[in-house]
Amino acid sequence: MRVGLVSPYDYSAWGGVQEHIRHLARQLRGMGHEVGVLAPSSHKDEADPDFHRMGGVIPIPVNDSVARISVNPMLSHRVTQVLAEQRFDVLHYHEPLMPTLPLGVLRISEIANVGTFHAYAKANVGYSYGRGLLAPYLRKLHATVAVSPPAREYVRQYFPEVDPEVIPNGVDVDRFRPDLPPIRHFLDGRVNFLFVGRLEKRKGVVDLVRGYARVRSRIPRTRLIITGEGPMRHQIASVIRTERIEDNVVLLGRVPAEVLPRYHATADVFCATATGSESFGIVLVEAMAAALPVLCTDIPGYLSAVEAGVTALTVRPRSPEEIGEAMVRLASDEGLRRRLGVAGSRRARERFAWPVVAGRLLEVYARARLEMTREVGSGVHN
């Protein structure tokens, strides 16, 4: 099967959707399928030979983050050219109602179309006011998927006629595993807490740092390792200084993708303290695959990935006090850490491993192609 994966987001920038697409493409190719990726990119030179650059990007603030998307309405010629050359059997749109690329491809497509909804938030002004304009594009989707129950309900509150199947994000269980060589200079007898993610407001890193300050005063032989970059880096560094925990907190910046799993193998606990607007939490699944116990906030997206009390300890968002108490508990109880880690590893491999996820998506592709064939045979036109 020839599959085209369509993304609205800057393919050269790190992001959950982009990583999802990269891993899905790799998995599908490994299963014998041909895959092309259509996305905008801020870089003209992309290492992936099957990547088709669909214009540049501009940053747009959205959902307490920044979306780097193309808003070029003049891409139709490029889209038509690529679709004619590649002759895909199915097109898989990630965030199919995002401007402008997914909508542009959907408008032109005459083959089976599958849409995955990744996002979750309190509200979507575009969906609310654009329902009438977006309805014809929705009708061109032969099958829909959501990465979690919250993502499913989020899109259904605006488009109740859509009924996505929940298929979660995947994890590379060969990449994230507990037997990798650790970062040796962090193996000094301290309990290592690890954060991985973009340093932006919704990730709750300031809450995590303030929570950790309570740990350091009670259990000095601990360390908080923070990886990632973002607009709040300077504010986080200021909080670290104010709390006088510079000797116990390491603000690493962005870690190369090939090195990141070694930090999981170094850590004793994984922390994710987002305040909301997370549809799933792929970082939690990566941590579980590495057999790490998880400490996370009890927001809906995260509760779609972990099992509270079994693979993770959960706390209320925006609560440094609860975060600190949970960190103390985990730092003090090696047996608890081990139980949570073993259960998480099992869950990651059984539910979220990429062969499992890709296999389910291939079934969706097959159903979408049958639905398209049925429409053509009955004379139905979108």
Number of C-alpha atoms within 10 A of each C-alpha: 15 16 23 25 23 28 27 29 31 26 28 16 13 12 15 16 20 20 16 17 20 15 17 23 22 15 19 21 16 11 12 10 13 18 22 21 23 27 25 29 25 19 14 12 11 14 8 10 9 15 19 19 21 25 21 19 21 16 14 13 9 10 17 13 18 12 17 22 25 26 19 17 11 12 16 16 8 15 21 14 10 17 18 10 9 15 12 20 17 23 29 27 28 25 21 28 23 20 17 20 30 25 21 21 22 27 14 12 17 15 20 25 27 26 25 22 23 24 22 24 16 8 14 15 8 11 17 12 11 13 14 10 10 17 13 13 17 22 15 20 23 21 25 24 25 27 24 28 20 25 26 24 17 22 23 14 13 16 16 10 12 18 15 21 17 17 21 25 27 24 28 19 20 12 15 23 20 23 12 16 12 17 14 10 7 15 12 10 8 17 22 23 24 24 23 24 19 22 24 20 16 18 24 20 27 24 24 28 23 21 22 28 23 18 23 19 11 10 15 12 15 22 23 27 20 24 19 17 17 14 12 16 17 11 13 20 17 14 17 22 13 11 14 12 19 15 10 19 22 16 18 11 17 16 15 9 9 8 11 15 22 21 24 31 20 23 27 24 26 27 27 25 27 26 19 22 22 21 27 28 23 22 19 27 30 26 29 33 29 29 31 33 29 31 26 26 26 22 21 19 25 28 20 19 26 26 17 18 10 17 29 30 24 23 21 16 21 20 17 22 19 18 30 22 16 20 24 19 15 22 21 13 10 12 10 17 22 18 16 24 27 18 20 29 24 15 21 26 19 10 18 24 21 24 20 16 18 21 14 13 19 14 10 19 24 16 16 22 19 14 17 22 15 12 14 11 9 9 8 10 9 11
